[in-house]
Amino acid sequence: MALHQIIYASHSFGVMTSAALVDLLTRSRIKNDRLGITGLLLHDTGSFMQTIEGAFEPLHALFATIEQDPRHTGVILMCDEPIAQRSFADWSDRKS
């Protein structure tokens, strides 16, 4: 399977509570696991940066969903390229 990686940054539309962030992380982990997508999500004072990696089609479908998500504004695509191997293959710890 050819792997692909997308890195993007965005801002949250409004203030996200800790509970909302935990809910987002929980839902993302379930969906991404089902799609075979791994990655890293960073959040600080309303700003997000995320790396997602996986097969081309599900990865780009997920990114299209992220771009349309009303919780994100100002989505900036920083990287969209094939990769030889996953950088975050072992980042599947289910603890919050």
All heavy atoms as an XYZ file, in Angstrom:
749
protein
N       0.842     -1.189      0.000
C       0.000      0.000      0.000
C       0.880      1.242      0.000
O       1.772      1.378      0.835
C      -0.893     -0.013      1.243
C      -1.593      1.298      1.466
S      -2.653      1.403      2.926
C      -1.514      1.207      4.260
N       0.649      2.139     -0.927
C       1.354      3.413     -0.969
C       0.823      4.318      0.137
O      -0.380      4.425      0.340
C       1.169      4.066     -2.328
N       1.738      4.938      0.843
C       1.359      5.832      1.942
C       1.479      7.283      1.540
O       2.303      7.643      0.692
C       2.255      5.571      3.155
C       2.101      4.220      3.831
C       3.194      4.031      4.880
C       0.727      4.099      4.461
N       0.659      8.102      2.187
C       0.631      9.529      1.913
C       0.558     10.262      3.244
O       0.061      9.714      4.228
C      -0.595      9.848      1.049
C      -0.386     10.965      0.105
N       0.254     10.821     -1.096
C      -0.726     12.271      0.192
C       0.277     11.987     -1.719
N      -0.306     12.880     -0.948
N       1.025     11.502      3.269
C       0.986     12.301      4.492
C       0.471     13.701      4.179
O       0.841     14.295      3.165
C       2.383     12.406      5.097
C       2.445     13.180      6.388
C       3.861     13.245      6.919
O       4.703     13.951      6.357
N       4.128     12.501      7.978
N      -0.395     14.199      5.056
C      -0.899     15.562      4.979
C      -0.598     16.234      6.311
O      -0.825     15.654      7.380
C      -2.418     15.592      4.709
C      -2.703     15.109      3.284
C      -2.987     16.991      4.946
C      -4.178     14.988      2.955
N      -0.071     17.444      6.248
C       0.134     18.270      7.436
C      -0.616     19.575      7.198
O      -0.493     20.184      6.135
C       1.627     18.558      7.686
C       2.408     17.253      7.848
C       1.801     19.458      8.923
C       3.919     17.442      7.915
N      -1.411     19.975      8.194
C      -2.163     21.218      8.058
C      -2.221     21.944      9.394
O      -1.958     21.368     10.452
C      -3.586     20.952      7.553
C      -4.497     20.366      8.588
C      -5.273     21.175      9.402
C      -4.577     18.999      8.780
C      -6.101     20.644     10.376
C      -5.397     18.454      9.745
C      -6.156     19.280     10.540
O      -6.966     18.747     11.505
N      -2.565     23.208      9.331
C      -2.806     24.021     10.522
C      -4.160     24.697     10.347
O      -4.610     24.933      9.219
C      -1.712     25.071     10.681
N      -4.811     24.991     11.460
C      -6.090     25.693     11.431
C      -6.343     26.342     12.789
O      -5.554     26.168     13.718
C      -7.237     24.736     11.090
O      -7.466     23.819     12.155
N      -7.434     27.076     12.870
C      -7.865     27.689     14.124
C      -9.254     27.168     14.450
O     -10.051     26.902     13.549
C      -7.912     29.209     13.998
C      -6.583     29.811     13.671
N      -5.574     29.944     14.587
C      -6.097     30.298     12.507
C      -4.523     30.490     14.002
N      -4.812     30.709     12.746
N      -9.539     27.057     15.737
C     -10.890     26.649     16.111
C     -11.816     27.847     15.923
O     -11.426     28.998     16.114
C     -10.940     26.131     17.544
O     -10.523     27.109     18.459
N     -13.054     27.559     15.518
C     -14.031     28.611     15.255
C     -14.360     29.379     16.527
O     -14.544     30.579     16.512
C     -15.301     28.024     14.635
C     -16.320     29.059     14.309
C     -16.130     29.916     13.241
C     -17.460     29.195     15.083
C     -17.067     30.892     12.935
C     -18.398     30.160     14.787
C     -18.199     31.008     13.709
N     -14.433     28.673     17.621
C     -14.715     29.290     18.915
C     -13.842     28.643     19.970
O     -12.984     27.822     19.673
N     -14.072     29.012     21.198
C     -13.313     28.433     22.299
C     -13.745     26.984     22.488
O     -14.934     26.691     22.571
C     -13.560     29.227     23.601
C     -12.846     28.565     24.776
C     -13.108     30.667     23.430
N     -12.782     26.092     22.497
C     -13.076     24.677     22.720
C     -12.771     24.336     24.167
O     -11.657     24.576     24.635
C     -12.266     23.789     21.778
C     -12.678     23.931     20.327
S     -11.976     22.644     19.279
C     -12.990     21.251     19.744
N     -13.756     23.790     24.841
C     -13.561     23.364     26.219
C     -12.701     22.109     26.247
O     -12.531     21.428     25.222
C     -14.904     23.062     26.894
O     -15.503     21.931     26.224
C     -15.841     24.271     26.840
N     -12.199     21.795     27.416
C     -11.433     20.557     27.568
C     -12.282     19.353     27.197
O     -11.809     18.424     26.542
C     -10.930     20.414     29.008
O      -9.974     21.389     29.288
N     -13.563     19.369     27.602
C     -14.465     18.259     27.273
C     -14.654     18.132     25.766
O     -14.680     17.015     25.232
C     -15.814     18.454     27.966
N     -14.765     19.253     25.062
C     -14.939     19.220     23.606
C     -13.683     18.674     22.935
O     -13.766     17.923     21.961
C     -15.274     20.610     23.075
N     -12.522     19.035     23.439
C     -11.264     18.526     22.874
C     -11.123     17.021     23.107
O     -10.706     16.293     22.206
C     -10.074     19.277     23.466
C      -9.883     20.694     22.957
C      -8.855     21.435     23.818
C      -9.464     20.704     21.503
N     -11.480     16.554     24.303
C     -11.411     15.120     24.590
C     -12.387     14.367     23.692
O     -12.058     13.306     23.147
C     -11.691     14.838     26.086
C     -11.904     13.359     26.344
C     -10.544     15.371     26.942
N     -13.586     14.925     23.495
C     -14.574     14.297     22.607
C     -14.043     14.232     21.173
O     -14.160     13.199     20.513
C     -15.892     15.068     22.661
C     -16.956     14.432     21.796
O     -17.303     13.251     22.049
O     -17.443     15.099     20.864
N     -13.457     15.318     20.697
C     -12.872     15.344     19.347
C     -11.789     14.281     19.218
O     -11.758     13.538     18.226
C     -12.296     16.731     19.051
C     -11.527     16.889     17.746
C     -12.448     16.702     16.554
C     -10.843     18.241     17.693
N     -10.920     14.186     20.192
C      -9.839     13.207     20.161
C     -10.383     11.783     20.177
O      -9.942     10.929     19.402
C      -8.899     13.431     21.348
C      -7.686     12.524     21.448
C      -6.807     12.649     20.208
C      -6.891     12.855     22.697
N     -11.361     11.525     21.027
C     -11.948     10.184     21.127
C     -12.592      9.761     19.810
O     -12.357      8.668     19.304
C     -12.990     10.137     22.260
O     -12.335     10.472     23.491
C     -13.623      8.765     22.384
N     -13.399     10.646     19.242
C     -14.070     10.342     17.968
C     -13.060     10.174     16.835
O     -13.208      9.300     15.980
C     -15.077     11.429     17.624
C     -16.284     11.441     18.532
C     -17.145     12.679     18.242
N     -18.245     12.778     19.150
C     -19.492     12.444     18.845
N     -19.772     11.977     17.643
N     -20.444     12.566     19.733
N     -12.045     11.024     16.820
C     -11.016     10.953     15.771
C     -10.256      9.638     15.841
O      -9.971      9.026     14.809
C     -10.039     12.118     15.900
O     -10.696     13.338     15.679
N      -9.924      9.203     17.036
C      -9.188      7.944     17.188
C      -9.984      6.771     16.646
O      -9.438      5.908     15.960
C      -8.842      7.701     18.656
C      -7.707      8.546     19.139
C      -7.467      8.327     20.613
N      -6.249      8.994     21.040
C      -5.952      9.244     22.295
N      -6.784      8.877     23.255
N      -4.831      9.843     22.608
N     -11.273      6.736     16.948
C     -12.129      5.645     16.473
C     -12.217      5.667     14.943
O     -12.010      4.651     14.279
C     -13.528      5.732     17.114
C     -13.425      5.443     18.617
C     -14.499      4.773     16.432
C     -14.669      5.809     19.398
N     -12.517      6.834     14.382
C     -12.664      6.963     12.927
C     -11.341      6.672     12.212
O     -11.305      5.930     11.230
C     -13.156      8.366     12.572
C     -13.362      8.581     11.093
C     -13.894      9.970     10.804
C     -14.138     10.167      9.331
N     -14.700     11.505      9.063
N     -10.257      7.253     12.709
C      -8.957      7.071     12.057
C      -8.493      5.623     12.115
O      -7.914      5.120     11.148
C      -7.916      8.001     12.665
C      -8.188      9.459     12.344
O      -9.055      9.783     11.540
N      -7.464     10.335     13.000
N      -8.751      4.950     13.222
C      -8.396      3.535     13.334
C      -9.141      2.724     12.276
O      -8.560      1.882     11.603
C      -8.707      3.029     14.742
C      -8.200      1.625     14.973
O      -7.007      1.367     14.715
O      -8.999      0.780     15.417
N     -10.421      3.009     12.113
C     -11.240      2.308     11.116
C     -10.726      2.558      9.690
O     -10.770      1.680      8.836
C     -12.697      2.763     11.243
C     -13.664      1.989     10.383
C     -15.112      2.450     10.568
N     -15.311      3.759      9.978
C     -15.650      4.864     10.647
N     -15.838      4.841     11.937
N     -15.814      6.007     10.012
N     -10.208      3.765      9.436
C      -9.724      4.132      8.102
C      -8.250      3.787      7.873
O      -7.729      4.001      6.777
C      -9.924      5.640      7.881
C     -11.358      6.130      7.858
C     -11.392      7.665      7.816
C     -12.115      5.538      6.678
N      -7.568      3.303      8.909
C      -6.141      3.003      8.773
C      -5.282      4.246      8.746
O      -4.205      4.259      8.145
N      -5.744      5.305      9.396
C      -5.023      6.578      9.411
C      -4.379      6.771     10.774
O      -5.008      6.561     11.810
C      -5.979      7.747      9.086
C      -6.449      7.624      7.630
C      -5.309      9.094      9.337
C      -7.509      8.620      7.222
N      -3.117      7.154     10.759
C      -2.397      7.485     11.981
C      -1.991      8.943     11.907
O      -2.096      9.581     10.860
C      -1.157      6.589     12.160
O      -0.333      6.692     10.998
C      -1.559      5.138     12.374
N      -1.504      9.472     13.023
C      -1.071     10.854     12.986
C      -0.862     11.454     14.352
O      -0.801     10.751     15.360
N      -0.787     12.764     14.355
C      -0.527     13.544     15.546
C      -1.372     14.802     15.469
O      -1.403     15.476     14.435
C       0.960     13.921     15.600
C       1.374     14.968     16.625
C       1.337     14.360     18.028
C       2.765     15.485     16.315
N      -2.070     15.120     16.552
C      -2.872     16.343     16.625
C      -2.360     17.185     17.771
O      -2.268     16.718     18.907
C      -4.352     16.007     16.848
C      -5.284     17.203     17.073
C      -5.344     18.089     15.829
C      -6.678     16.718     17.464
N      -2.023     18.437     17.481
C      -1.582     19.391     18.488
C      -2.610     20.509     18.579
O      -3.144     20.952     17.558
C      -0.221     19.987     18.125
C       0.920     19.014     17.934
C       2.148     19.738     17.392
C       1.259     18.313     19.237
N      -2.878     20.974     19.805
C      -3.810     22.083     20.008
C      -3.258     22.994     21.085
O      -2.788     22.530     22.121
C      -5.191     21.564     20.434
C      -6.148     22.670     20.744
N      -6.320     23.145     22.022
C      -6.952     23.395     19.947
C      -7.212     24.122     21.995
N      -7.606     24.297     20.752
N      -3.309     24.294     20.839
C      -2.903     25.267     21.838
C      -3.662     26.561     21.596
O      -3.618     27.103     20.474
C      -1.392     25.513     21.776
C      -0.910     26.435     22.886
O      -1.394     26.306     24.030
O      -0.057     27.293     22.604
N      -4.357     27.004     22.601
C      -5.102     28.268     22.591
C      -5.812     28.542     21.259
O      -5.626     29.593     20.652
C      -4.205     29.458     22.974
O      -3.099     29.544     22.070
C      -3.724     29.350     24.398
N      -6.582     27.575     20.827
C      -7.401     27.769     19.634
C      -6.740     27.438     18.317
O      -7.368     27.541     17.269
N      -5.495     27.036     18.326
C      -4.807     26.674     17.092
C      -4.550     25.169     17.051
O      -4.223     24.568     18.070
C      -3.467     27.400     16.978
O      -3.678     28.787     16.852
N      -4.732     24.595     15.867
C      -4.472     23.185     15.642
C      -3.340     23.028     14.646
O      -3.192     23.839     13.738
C      -5.687     22.476     15.008
C      -6.863     22.334     15.916
C      -7.907     23.238     15.862
C      -6.940     21.272     16.805
C      -9.007     23.100     16.675
C      -8.036     21.127     17.628
C      -9.078     22.037     17.565
N      -2.569     21.964     14.803
C      -1.662     21.498     13.774
C      -1.767     19.987     13.802
O      -1.757     19.377     14.871
C      -0.224     21.923     14.008
C       0.667     21.562     12.825
S       2.312     22.236     13.003
C       3.234     20.738     12.857
N      -1.928     19.396     12.636
C      -2.091     17.950     12.590
C      -1.326     17.360     11.422
O      -1.261     17.934     10.340
C      -3.566     17.579     12.459
C      -3.789     16.073     12.533
C      -5.239     15.689     12.679
O      -6.126     16.343     12.149
N      -5.490     14.602     13.387
N      -0.758     16.188     11.692
C      -0.191     15.332     10.659
C      -1.072     14.103     10.596
O      -1.362     13.498     11.626
C       1.249     14.904     11.012
O       2.067     16.058     11.107
C       1.806     13.958      9.970
N      -1.544     13.759      9.407
C      -2.301     12.534      9.202
C      -1.620     11.754      8.089
O      -1.071     12.337      7.151
C      -3.791     12.796      8.880
C      -3.969     13.832      7.776
C      -4.537     13.217     10.147
C      -5.423     14.106      7.379
N      -1.634     10.430      8.227
C      -0.932      9.589      7.252
C      -1.691      8.294      7.046
O      -2.325      7.783      7.969
C       0.502      9.319      7.724
C       0.574      8.750      9.122
C       1.948      8.828      9.763
O       2.823      9.590      9.312
O       2.140      8.090     10.750
N      -1.668      7.824      5.818
C      -2.363      6.593      5.473
C      -2.466      6.462      3.964
O      -1.761      7.139      3.208
N      -3.382      5.608      3.515
C      -3.608      5.425      2.077
C      -4.203      6.714      1.480
O      -4.953      7.431      2.145
C      -4.542      4.242      1.842
N      -3.881      6.979      0.226
C      -4.241      8.239     -0.433
C      -5.733      8.559     -0.343
O      -6.111      9.647      0.093
C      -3.800      8.187     -1.900
C      -4.035      9.478     -2.642
C      -3.038     10.430     -2.713
C      -5.248      9.726     -3.276
C      -3.244     11.621     -3.399
C      -5.463     10.915     -3.961
C      -4.455     11.863     -4.017
N      -6.588      7.640     -0.788
C      -8.026      7.932     -0.872
C      -8.660      8.258      0.485
O      -9.285      9.307      0.623
C      -8.767      6.785     -1.557
C      -8.432      6.632     -3.029
C      -8.913      7.809     -3.878
O      -9.947      8.418     -3.543
O      -8.239      8.116     -4.877
N      -8.531      7.384      1.496
C      -9.154      7.728      2.780
C      -8.535      8.962      3.428
O      -9.222      9.733      4.087
C      -8.971      6.485      3.646
C      -8.013      5.609      2.949
C      -7.957      6.042      1.518
N      -7.241      9.176      3.209
C      -6.571     10.335      3.784
C      -7.129     11.633      3.201
O      -7.456     12.567      3.929
C      -5.071     10.234      3.530
C      -4.213     11.241      4.267
C      -4.210     10.942      5.757
C      -2.800     11.215      3.729
N      -7.269     11.674      1.882
C      -7.787     12.886      1.248
C      -9.276     13.083      1.517
O      -9.743     14.224      1.612
C      -7.453     12.885     -0.250
C      -6.027     13.253     -0.491
N      -5.006     12.331     -0.434
C      -5.441     14.446     -0.733
C      -3.857     12.949     -0.654
N      -4.097     14.230     -0.826
N     -10.010     11.993      1.673
C     -11.431     12.113      2.058
C     -11.531     12.703      3.466
O     -12.375     13.576      3.726
C     -12.111     10.756      1.990
N     -10.669     12.255      4.372
C     -10.666     12.803      5.730
C     -10.297     14.279      5.709
O     -10.940     15.097      6.373
C      -9.690     12.031      6.622
C      -9.491     12.590      8.034
C     -10.799     12.576      8.813
C      -8.414     11.810      8.760
N      -9.285     14.642      4.947
C      -8.880     16.049      4.899
C      -9.991     16.922      4.325
O     -10.220     18.033      4.810
C      -7.580     16.227      4.111
C      -7.084     17.640      4.133
C      -6.676     18.222      5.323
C      -7.056     18.394      2.975
C      -6.235     19.547      5.356
C      -6.613     19.713      2.995
C      -6.202     20.286      4.189
N     -10.707     16.423      3.333
C     -11.837     17.184      2.777
C     -12.897     17.415      3.854
O     -13.488     18.500      3.936
C     -12.430     16.452      1.579
N     -13.121     16.417      4.690
C     -14.068     16.555      5.801
C     -13.574     17.595      6.800
O     -14.356     18.422      7.285
C     -14.263     15.193      6.513
O     -14.756     14.248      5.570
C     -15.215     15.305      7.679
N     -12.283     17.561      7.103
C     -11.693     18.533      8.031
C     -11.859     19.951      7.486
O     -12.226     20.875      8.218
C     -10.205     18.208      8.285
C     -10.092     16.919      9.105
C      -9.487     19.372      8.963
C      -8.698     16.330      9.160
N     -11.607     20.130      6.190
C     -11.737     21.458      5.589
C     -13.165     21.994      5.692
O     -13.361     23.206      5.769
C     -11.318     21.425      4.117
C      -9.831     21.300      3.917
C      -9.461     21.335      2.460
O      -9.945     20.489      1.681
O      -8.682     22.235      2.086
N     -14.156     21.111      5.700
C     -15.558     21.520      5.770
C     -16.085     21.568      7.206
O     -17.201     22.031      7.433
C     -16.424     20.568      4.938
C     -16.080     20.568      3.470
C     -16.185     21.951      2.845
O     -17.159     22.658      3.060
N     -15.169     22.342      2.088
N     -15.304     21.106      8.168
C     -15.731     21.058      9.574
C     -15.883     22.484     10.111
O     -14.927     23.256     10.078
C     -14.696     20.287     10.391
C     -15.134     20.003     11.812
O     -15.833     20.843     12.420
O     -14.758     18.942     12.335
N     -17.063     22.838     10.616
C     -17.269     24.201     11.102
C     -16.448     24.547     12.345
O     -16.348     25.717     12.702
C     -18.771     24.246     11.403
C     -19.188     22.841     11.571
C     -18.264     22.021     10.708
N     -15.838     23.562     12.979
C     -14.980     23.843     14.138
C     -13.622     24.390     13.720
O     -12.869     24.886     14.554
C     -14.787     22.576     14.980
C     -16.078     22.092     15.630
C     -15.880     20.767     16.288
N     -15.665     19.748     15.248
C     -15.643     18.442     15.483
N     -15.797     17.992     16.711
N     -15.457     17.590     14.497
N     -13.286     24.294     12.413
C     -11.999     24.770     11.893
C     -12.219     25.998     11.018
O     -13.159     26.054     10.237
C     -11.334     23.705     11.007
C     -10.879     22.496     11.733
N      -9.650     22.413     12.332
C     -11.484     21.311     11.952
C      -9.516     21.224     12.891
N     -10.612     20.535     12.678
N     -11.324     26.971     11.137
C     -11.290     28.100     10.204
C      -9.851     28.269      9.745
O      -8.918     27.838     10.421
C     -11.774     29.410     10.858
O     -10.892     29.744     11.937
C     -13.190     29.282     11.377
N      -9.685     28.873      8.606
C      -8.340     29.178      8.118
C      -7.453     27.965      7.958
O      -6.282     28.004      8.341
N      -7.984     26.891      7.383
C      -7.181     25.681      7.186
C      -6.067     25.977      6.182
O      -6.322     26.466      5.091
C      -8.052     24.508      6.695
C      -7.189     23.286      6.396
C      -9.127     24.167      7.723
N      -4.844     25.708      6.589
C      -3.669     25.922      5.735
C      -3.004     24.574      5.503
O      -2.541     23.933      6.450
C      -2.661     26.882      6.392
C      -3.310     28.246      6.642
C      -1.407     27.011      5.530
C      -2.464     29.155      7.512
N      -2.965     24.140      4.255
C      -2.299     22.898      3.878
C      -0.795     23.173      3.787
O      -0.357     24.004      3.006
C      -2.832     22.386      2.542
C      -2.218     21.100      2.012
C      -2.492     19.938      2.967
C      -2.752     20.800      0.630
N      -0.025     22.480      4.613
C       1.418     22.713      4.659
C       2.204     21.636      3.930
O       3.317     21.890      3.464
C       1.879     22.832      6.109
C       1.205     24.003      6.801
S       1.430     24.250      8.579
C       2.492     23.028      9.157
N       1.640     20.420      3.853
C       2.347     19.315      3.213
C       1.318     18.301      2.726
O       0.360     17.996      3.446
C       3.294     18.671      4.219
S       4.166     17.220      3.596
N       1.494     17.803      1.542
C       0.626     16.779      0.956
C       1.506     15.981      0.002
O       1.716     16.389     -1.132
C      -0.544     17.446      0.228
C      -1.539     16.458     -0.360
O      -1.299     15.236     -0.281
O      -2.554     16.910     -0.901
N       2.062     14.853      0.517
C       3.029     14.137     -0.291
C       3.095     12.653      0.066
O       2.701     12.256      1.165
C       4.419     14.755     -0.115
C       4.956     14.651      1.300
C       6.257     15.402      1.485
O       6.632     16.209      0.626
O       6.917     15.170      2.511
N       3.612     11.850     -0.876
C       3.824     10.433     -0.574
C       4.929     10.284      0.461
O       5.845     11.112      0.532
C       4.253      9.828     -1.910
C       4.144     10.890     -2.927
C       3.971     12.196     -2.236
N       4.844      9.218      1.258
C       5.879      8.925      2.247
C       6.265      7.455      2.138
O       5.467      6.626      1.685
C       5.429      9.266      3.682
C       4.117      8.545      4.050
C       5.297     10.767      3.861
C       3.696      8.701      5.510
N       7.478      7.138      2.533
C       7.963      5.757      2.478
C       7.451      4.939      3.660
O       7.221      3.740      3.534
C       9.489      5.742      2.451
N       7.299      5.595      4.813
C       6.812      4.893      5.999
C       6.116      5.892      6.919
O       6.333      7.095      6.826
C       7.946      4.191      6.735
C       8.996      5.120      7.297
C      10.145      4.366      7.919
O      10.368      3.203      7.635
N      10.903      5.025      8.779
N       5.301      5.359      7.813
C       4.574      6.196      8.758
C       5.523      6.772      9.815
O       6.416      6.078     10.290
C       3.493      5.384      9.462
C       2.385      4.923      8.542
C       1.403      4.035      9.308
N       0.434      3.433      8.434
C      -0.799      3.905      8.222
N      -1.206      4.977      8.869
N      -1.614      3.303      7.395
N       5.281      8.003     10.189
C       6.022      8.625     11.283
C       5.357      8.353     12.623
O       5.998      8.427     13.662
C       6.115     10.135     11.067
O       6.846     10.432      9.910
N       4.045      8.071     12.605
C       3.279      7.931     13.841
C       2.568      6.589     13.928
O       1.482      6.473     14.492
C       2.289      9.087     13.970
C       2.956     10.421     13.930
C       2.953     11.177     12.763
C       3.619     10.914     15.036
C       3.596     12.398     12.716
C       4.284     12.139     15.003
C       4.261     12.886     13.833
N       3.172      5.560     13.399
C       2.547      4.227     13.374
C       2.265      3.686     14.771
O       1.295      2.972     14.980
C       3.441      3.245     12.620
N       3.085      4.033     15.735
C       2.933      3.514     17.088
C       2.213      4.477     18.027
O       2.147      4.234     19.213
C       4.298      3.155     17.676
C       4.977      2.042     16.889
O       4.269      1.171     16.385
O       6.212      2.075     16.775
N       1.640      5.542     17.500
C       0.964      6.534     18.336
C      -0.510      6.191     18.472
O      -1.386      6.967     18.134
C       1.137      7.922     17.734
C       2.520      8.447     17.919
C       3.680      7.808     17.641
C       2.886      9.712     18.428
N       4.750      8.594     17.932
C       4.285      9.792     18.421
C       2.171     10.825     18.874
C       4.994     10.903     18.860
C       2.861     11.926     19.292
C       4.253     11.965     19.300
N      -0.787      5.007     18.975
C      -2.187      4.570     19.090
C      -2.597      4.385     20.537
O      -3.568      3.715     20.821
C      -2.397      3.267     18.316
O      -1.570      2.260     18.861
N      -1.890      4.998     21.463
C      -2.236      4.924     22.878
C      -3.634      5.485     23.069
O      -3.910      6.611     22.697
C      -1.217      5.716     23.693
C      -1.431      5.612     25.181
O      -2.417      4.972     25.601
O      -0.627      6.181     25.921
N      -4.508      4.738     23.654
C      -5.907      5.155     23.829
C      -6.147      5.951     25.103
O      -7.252      6.282     25.426
C      -6.830      3.921     23.827
C      -6.798      3.157     22.525
C      -7.387      4.005     21.412
N      -7.463      3.237     20.198
C      -7.015      3.667     19.036
N      -6.446      4.811     18.910
N      -7.161      2.923     17.966
N      -5.087      6.291     25.810
C      -5.242      7.086     27.034
C      -5.279      8.551     26.673
O      -4.554      9.011     25.808
C      -4.082      6.821     27.990
C      -4.036      5.379     28.450
C      -2.817      5.143     29.299
C      -2.681      3.665     29.616
N      -1.421      3.354     30.248
N      -6.116      9.308     27.342
C      -6.213     10.755     27.085
C      -5.324     11.520     28.031
O      -5.037     11.099     29.098
C      -7.645     11.223     27.251
O      -8.462     10.623     26.276
